[in-house]
Amino acid sequence: MSDKTHNITEEELVALLHAGDTKAVSMLYDMYSATLYGVILQIVKVEETAEDVLQEAFVKIWNSFHSYDAGKGRLFTWMINVCRNLAIDKIRSKQHRVSLNTREIPASPRADMGTESFKPEHIGLREITEKLNPDQKQIIDLMYFEGLTQSEIADEYQIPLGTVKTRARSAIKILAKMFKGRV
């Protein structure tokens, strides 16, 4: 990574990306790929799949960068959402479920993860979710960290779908207030 990558601000990077500067994509990759890979791996649990999703994500980020609005949030947050959505789409796909059924499952999925991988604790997300009441925390943990849908949570945990939606909505409101207080 060049010294210029270390010194560039997010605003400068966004301006270069909006201008279509292909060097900016390399900088973006250098700056964020390791963390985004960690987010994806937390969801898909398979390194090869995570690598594929990361590649798809950077293509999507580049091709849809015109839709990024700095007024709505930080670049990193937008990119995490792109990656998270692609990862969830991948684990919901029939092809992925079939490949998991034919793959040997390691004794501990986290045993294969290096110390360099992304952990939500690094940016305080786990700490913040600890402040939610237990029912809200469970729903957010399952949705965000495990990638389950509200319907899947309702089915798996025998909770009415309306209850899951209410808990998620109230937790998101509380988290939004907490995040506003941290910025």
C-alpha positions as CSV (number, residue, x, y, z in Angstrom):
1,M,0.0,0.0,0.0
2,S,1.4,3.4,-0.9
3,D,1.8,6.3,1.5
4,K,-0.8,8.2,-0.5
5,T,-3.4,5.5,0.5
6,H,-2.6,6.1,4.2
7,N,-3.0,9.9,3.9
8,I,-6.2,10.1,1.8
9,T,-9.3,11.1,3.5
10,E,-12.6,9.4,3.0
11,E,-14.0,12.5,1.3
12,E,-11.1,12.6,-1.2
13,L,-11.5,8.9,-1.9
14,V,-15.2,9.3,-2.5
15,A,-14.5,12.2,-4.9
16,L,-12.0,10.1,-6.8
17,L,-14.5,7.2,-7.0
18,H,-17.3,9.5,-8.2
19,A,-14.9,10.8,-10.9
20,G,-14.4,7.2,-12.1
21,D,-10.7,7.1,-11.1
22,T,-9.7,3.4,-11.3
23,K,-6.7,4.0,-9.0
24,A,-9.2,4.9,-6.3
25,V,-10.6,1.4,-6.5
26,S,-7.2,0.0,-5.7
27,M,-6.9,2.3,-2.8
28,L,-10.4,1.4,-1.6
29,Y,-9.5,-2.3,-1.8
30,D,-6.2,-1.8,0.1
31,M,-8.0,0.1,2.8
32,Y,-11.1,-2.0,3.4
33,S,-10.8,-5.4,1.8
34,A,-9.5,-7.2,4.9
35,T,-12.3,-5.9,7.2
36,L,-15.0,-6.5,4.6
37,Y,-13.7,-10.0,4.0
38,G,-14.1,-10.6,7.8
39,V,-17.7,-9.4,7.7
40,I,-18.5,-11.7,4.8
41,L,-16.7,-14.7,6.4
42,Q,-18.7,-14.2,9.6
43,I,-21.8,-14.8,7.5
44,V,-20.9,-17.4,4.9
45,K,-18.5,-19.4,7.1
46,V,-16.5,-20.7,4.1
47,E,-13.2,-19.0,3.1
48,E,-13.6,-19.7,-0.7
49,T,-17.1,-18.4,-0.7
50,A,-16.1,-15.3,1.3
51,E,-13.4,-14.6,-1.3
52,D,-15.9,-14.9,-4.1
53,V,-18.4,-12.7,-2.4
54,L,-15.7,-10.1,-1.6
55,Q,-14.8,-10.0,-5.3
56,E,-18.5,-9.7,-6.3
57,A,-18.9,-6.9,-3.7
58,F,-16.1,-4.8,-5.0
59,V,-17.5,-5.1,-8.6
60,K,-20.9,-4.1,-7.2
61,I,-19.4,-1.2,-5.2
62,W,-17.6,0.1,-8.3
63,N,-20.6,-0.4,-10.7
64,S,-23.1,1.2,-8.3
65,F,-21.0,3.8,-6.6
66,H,-23.2,6.5,-8.2
67,S,-25.9,5.4,-5.7
68,Y,-23.7,6.1,-2.7
69,D,-24.8,9.2,-0.8
70,A,-22.3,10.6,1.8
71,G,-25.2,12.5,3.3
72,K,-26.9,9.2,4.4
73,G,-23.8,7.6,6.0
74,R,-20.2,6.8,5.9
75,L,-18.6,5.0,2.9
76,F,-17.5,2.1,5.2
77,T,-21.0,1.6,6.4
78,W,-22.4,1.6,2.9
79,M,-19.8,-0.9,1.8
80,I,-20.5,-3.2,4.8
81,N,-24.2,-3.2,3.8
82,V,-23.3,-4.1,0.2
83,C,-21.1,-7.0,1.4
84,R,-23.5,-8.1,4.1
85,N,-26.4,-8.2,1.6
86,L,-24.4,-10.1,-1.0
87,A,-23.2,-12.6,1.7
88,I,-26.8,-13.2,2.9
89,D,-28.0,-13.6,-0.7
90,K,-25.2,-16.2,-1.1
91,I,-26.1,-18.3,1.9
92,R,-29.8,-18.2,0.9
93,S,-29.0,-19.5,-2.6
94,K,-29.7,-23.1,-3.3
95,Q,-26.2,-23.6,-4.8
96,H,-24.6,-22.5,-1.5
97,R,-26.8,-24.8,0.6
98,V,-26.0,-27.8,-1.7
99,S,-22.2,-27.1,-1.5
100,L,-22.4,-26.9,2.3
101,N,-24.1,-30.2,2.5
102,T,-21.3,-31.8,0.5
103,R,-18.5,-30.1,2.4
104,E,-16.8,-31.5,5.5
105,I,-17.7,-29.3,8.5
106,P,-14.7,-28.4,10.7
107,A,-15.0,-29.0,14.4
108,S,-15.0,-25.3,15.1
109,P,-15.8,-22.9,12.3
110,R,-13.9,-20.1,14.2
111,A,-10.8,-22.3,14.6
112,D,-9.9,-21.7,11.0
113,M,-10.2,-17.9,11.4
114,G,-6.9,-16.0,11.8
115,T,-6.4,-13.3,14.3
116,E,-6.5,-10.7,11.5
117,S,-10.2,-11.4,10.7
118,F,-12.9,-8.9,11.4
119,K,-14.5,-9.1,14.8
120,P,-17.5,-6.8,15.5
121,E,-16.0,-6.1,18.9
122,H,-13.3,-4.1,17.1
123,I,-15.7,-1.3,16.3
124,G,-17.8,-1.7,19.4
125,L,-20.9,-3.3,17.9
126,R,-21.1,-6.1,20.4
127,E,-20.6,-3.7,23.3
128,I,-23.4,-1.5,22.0
129,T,-25.8,-4.5,21.5
130,E,-25.1,-5.5,25.1
131,K,-27.1,-2.5,26.2
132,L,-30.2,-3.8,24.6
133,N,-32.7,-5.8,26.6
134,P,-32.1,-9.6,26.2
135,D,-35.0,-10.1,23.7
136,Q,-33.9,-7.3,21.5
137,K,-30.3,-8.3,21.7
138,Q,-31.1,-11.9,20.6
139,I,-33.0,-10.7,17.6
140,I,-30.2,-8.2,16.5
141,D,-27.5,-10.8,17.1
142,L,-29.4,-13.4,14.9
143,M,-30.2,-10.9,12.2
144,Y,-26.9,-9.0,12.0
145,F,-24.2,-11.4,13.2
146,E,-25.8,-14.7,12.0
147,G,-27.5,-13.3,8.9
148,L,-31.0,-14.8,9.6
149,T,-34.1,-13.2,8.3
150,Q,-37.0,-12.3,10.6
151,S,-39.0,-15.2,9.3
152,E,-36.2,-17.6,9.9
153,I,-35.8,-16.3,13.5
154,A,-39.6,-16.7,14.1
155,D,-39.6,-20.3,12.7
156,E,-36.4,-21.4,14.4
157,Y,-37.0,-19.9,17.8
158,Q,-40.8,-20.3,17.9
159,I,-41.4,-16.6,18.3
160,P,-44.4,-15.0,16.5
161,L,-43.2,-13.1,13.4
162,G,-44.9,-9.9,14.6
163,T,-43.0,-10.1,17.9
164,V,-39.7,-10.6,16.0
165,K,-40.5,-7.5,13.9
166,T,-41.4,-5.4,16.9
167,R,-38.3,-6.4,18.8
168,A,-36.1,-5.7,15.8
169,R,-37.7,-2.3,15.1
170,S,-37.5,-1.2,18.7
171,A,-33.8,-2.4,19.0
172,I,-32.9,-0.5,15.8
173,K,-34.5,2.7,17.2
174,I,-32.4,2.3,20.4
175,L,-29.2,1.5,18.4
176,A,-29.8,4.6,16.2
177,K,-30.0,6.8,19.3
178,M,-26.8,5.2,20.7
179,F,-24.9,5.7,17.5
180,K,-26.0,9.3,17.2
181,G,-24.6,9.8,20.7
182,R,-21.2,8.3,19.7
183,V,-20.7,10.3,16.5
